Amino acid sequence: MTARDVYPLQSFYATARTAAANGDATVDMKGYEEAIIIISSETITDGTAWTFELKESDDDSTYTAVADTDLVAGGTTSGALESAFAAVTEDNKDYWFGYRGNKRYLRIDLTAVTGSPGTGGIFSGIVVRCKPHHAPTV
C-alpha cells in the first residue's frame, strides 16, 4: 500500500466536548474496502471517561454500532477495538483500529461521557479509507 492508496477524512472535529455527541461528518466508503480509524485526545481537563464508537449506515441516515466482527484490533492496547479515554491521564494519546465491514457510510460518535465535565476534553477522529477499488486515489 502506498500513500496514493489511502484517503483520510475527518469525522469528529477537534473541539472541546462535555457531553456525548454524534460525529461531525460522515465518511463515504464508496470505492474502498477497508478503513483505519484514528481517535486522538488533546487536553482533557475534567470528566472521568470518554467512550467512542464507530457507527455505520447504508443510507447516511440510520446509523448503528459496527459489530465487533467487522473491527480489527489496533492499538495502543493489545486487542483494542473502539476507544475509551480515562480522565486527564490520557492527554495527547492516540487510539486506532481497523474496519472491514460492508456499509457505505461511517461516522465516529462520542457515545458516553462520565463524571461532570465543565470544560471537558478535546478529541478528534479520522477515518483513513484504504484498499481502493481503483488506484491512485489522488
Secondary structure, DSSP 8 states (H G I E B T S, - for coil): --GGG-EEEEEEEEEEESS-B--SS-EE-TTEEEEEEEEEEEEE-S-SEEEEEEEEESSSSS-EE--GGGEEEEESSTTB-S-EE-GGGGTT-EEEEEE----SEEEEEEEEEES--SS-EEEEEEEEEEEESSS---
